[in-house]
């Protein structure tokens, strides 16, 4: 099966037909993503002949210089990155539509909910023919806590997001997702037309920058991510306590900073686990690689993901993976091959998988080696960017 889950898939053949000289405007809400996570894709687009301009709110001169060094123009975007103010969002959409109508780029490519929604609407208003929507993950609005009804605020956010997505996906030339479960859900709910949906496996990982190092002798587990209940941080804390009761020599690292998201973990709960020695809380770091390289097993008990880049980076570093049998997460692990899948919200099952890897060092190593091979074969930047380029070529040539 091709990497795109899409009947209209066109295999990339290395030619740049349809993209040479095309002006592409890429919209995001965070300039750090333009100079980090999405930079390999933007560079691939530029190398394919596109004239790429990247937009984000708060993009400063330093960000613009980083982009310019790769042949990409950077510009500030008037778009409120968070919150929902219909008057401001409406004004920003009209302002963007005027800009697009004046400058007439060939392709508008939105990533993240607001650029996807308001960028696609603005592009349609401006008469731009090629409009792409990239949804990394469905996030808070579409994630249900295991075993209980979602709070009213989450249900309301889901309703608003569903309505906005439904409008933008119908206006988009193509909607790109990172896993099949998200496509299945949104097509079932009739939010996204099935004929417009494609799957590209994540944002890609630099397998040279994220490379294996010599593994520690004893078991070292690591969680990397935002400290949110939806990321399974609570289950990780509880499982770490159970693991260390059986294997006091095991280390459980927690890499991530405090968060103001509605799903953020309670600081007192976290403090209790740290003080008992269940986990070693590193805090937020600018480079996770030192912590991945000092670990042997990556743990992500998330309730839902797009395709978790943190897991892909850990796999590229040669770590075995313990994650949940949840959308996005299950796409990274074949149970018993490069790691274990456990039920969502089940700290005991999570601890059982971690204990099994504590007690079988050869299995840890075998699974870690397999993770590295899978990262090289399926999730490298080169593989993912080739898929994105083939989608854009197909649209531009139609």
Secondary structure, DSSP 8 states (H G I E B T S, - for coil): --SS--TT-----S--TTTTT-EEEEE-S-HHHHTTTTHHHHHHHHHTT-EEEEEETT--HHHHHHHHTTT-EEEE----SSS--HHHHHHHHHHHHHHHHHH--SEEEEESHHIIIIIHHHHHHTT-SEEEEEES---GGG---TTS---HHHHHHHHHHHHHHHHHHHHSSEEEES-HHHHHHHHHTTSS-GGGEEE---S-B-TTTS------SS-EEEEES--BGGGTHHHHHHHHHHHHHH-TT-EEEEE-----STTB--HHHHHHHHHHTS-EEEE--S--HHHHHT-SEEEE--S--SS-HHHHHHHHTT-EEEEESSTTTTTS--BTTTEEEE-TT-HHHHHHHHHHHHS-HHHHHHHHHHHHHHHHHHSBHHHHHHHHHHHHHHHHH-
